[in-house]
Amino acid sequence: MSPTVLLADDEPLVRAGLRALLEQQGLTVVGEAADGAEVLPAVRRTAPGVVLMDVRMPGMDGIEATRQLLSALAEPPKVLVVTTFDNDDYVHEALLAGASGFILKRARKEELAHAVRTVAAGESLLFPEAIRRLVSGRPPGGAHARAAKTLTRREAEVLRLIATGLSNQDIAAALVISLETVKTHVGNIFGKLGAANRSQAVVIAYEAGVVRPGHLAGQ
């Protein structure tokens, strides 16, 4: 079953365009929000699987709206950030706030639909190369380093494989362990890092130095 979508963007024409693209790809748009402050009430009304979130809105931005969703709801929808620039600091902050991924506004309709379905499924990382570029040049360390040190050697290994874009099934095959064991490791990683999803865990891992952009450049 295809995930349902809520659109959050202050530009009516952008929302109309996104709705048309998604519906052409068989996805259902269940609601819209013109400002970040409208997102949580709209999500409570419509219960979408994914929120397509503009990060730059004139009232409440998409970063704060993402934080609200994750803190207020027991089962929040996945958040997919739609942005103009893939190296935007707003995108970096949105991922740290708990967004599951991001995609450029100029993306083709097939890419947009693929992104929605990928973040809805939640078992693989959306555009790992783009996330690597986003964090390149940022020095490792900082607030997340202490939490990262609590990871076991195996958990750190699983996290590095997540950062390459592998799904749980792929990681199980690569490490010759069961799928259930991988899921347990992933759950432990999220818990130790305080991460809501794979993208947030990977950004934290880069910031803590557990994963380094140069180490994955050839993968």
Salt bridges, closest charged atoms under 4 A:
ASP9 OD2 - LYS105 NZ 3.55
GLU23 OE2 - ARG19 NH1 3.41
GLU32 OE1 - ARG15 NE 2.74
GLU32 OE2 - ARG19 NH2 3.05
ASP54 OD1 - LYS105 NZ 3.77
GLU64 OE1 - ARG67 NH1 3.29
ASP86 OD2 - ARG133 NH2 3.44
ASP88 OD2 - ARG56 NH2 2.76
ASP89 OD1 - ARG138 NH2 2.72
GLU93 OE2 - HIS92 ND1 3.45
GLU110 OE1 - ARG108 NH1 3.33
GLU111 OE2 - ARG108 NH2 3.51
GLU155 OE1 - LYS192 NZ 2.78
GLU157 OE1 - ARG154 NH1 2.96
GLU180 OE2 - LYS183 NZ 3.94
GLU207 OE2 - HIS92 NE2 2.62
GLU207 OE1 - HIS144 NE2 3.88
